[in-house]
């Protein structure tokens, strides 16, 4: 199952959703069943890590935010199931 989380700039909401989802599937030993990513509708933050405040909030909960911001691409609509 391929899942793409999307928000506006890909530095807060979608990387947080991606990180939480990755955390949950790791706990359940399901990582081999999912391809997970996040993207933004805009390209303002391409290449940047998640916002430092979002990283801090995730870290307090034991969640890692691994992705770097990227803009959604047309091919994503073909590659991802959700």
C-alpha positions in Angstrom: 0.0 0.0 0.0 1.4 3.4 -1.0 0.3 6.4 1.1 1.1 10.0 0.4 0.3 12.7 3.1 -0.2 16.1 1.5 -0.4 19.6 3.0 0.5 23.1 1.8 4.2 23.5 2.3 5.3 20.0 3.5 7.0 21.2 6.7 4.4 20.8 9.4 1.2 18.7 8.9 2.1 16.2 6.2 5.5 15.3 7.6 3.9 15.0 11.1 1.2 12.6 9.6 3.9 10.7 7.8 6.0 10.4 11.0 3.1 9.3 13.1 2.0 6.7 10.5 5.5 5.3 10.2 5.7 5.1 14.0 2.5 3.2 14.2 3.3 0.7 11.4 6.7 0.1 12.9 5.1 -0.7 16.3 2.9 -3.2 14.6 5.7 -4.6 12.5 4.0 -3.7 9.2 6.7 -1.5 7.6 7.2 -4.0 4.8 3.6 -3.6 3.7 3.6 0.2 3.2 5.4 2.9 1.2 4.9 6.2 3.0 5.8 9.7 1.9 4.6 13.3 2.2 4.5 16.3 -0.1 3.3 19.8 -0.3 1.1 21.5 -2.9 3.5 24.4 -2.9 7.3 24.3 -3.5 8.4 27.1 -1.1 10.2 24.7 1.3 11.6 22.1 -1.1 14.6 20.3 0.5 14.0 21.6 4.0 13.4 19.3 7.0 10.2 19.6 9.0 9.7 22.9 10.9 11.8 22.8 14.2 8.7 23.3 16.3 7.0 20.3 14.6 10.2 18.3 15.1 10.3 19.2 18.8 6.6 18.2 19.3 7.2 14.9 17.5 10.4 14.2 19.4 8.6 14.7 22.8 6.3 11.9 21.7 9.1 9.6 20.5 8.3 10.1 16.8 11.0 10.7 14.1 10.2 12.9 11.1 12.5 11.6 8.4 11.4 13.4 5.3 12.5 16.5 3.5 10.0 18.8 1.9 9.1 18.2 -1.7 6.3 19.4 -3.9 3.7 16.9 -5.1 4.2 15.8 -8.7 1.8 14.5 -11.3 3.3 11.0 -11.1 2.4 10.9 -7.4 -1.2 10.6 -8.4 -0.4 7.3 -10.2 2.2 6.0 -7.7 0.2 6.3 -4.5 -3.0 4.5 -3.5 -4.1 7.1 -1.0 
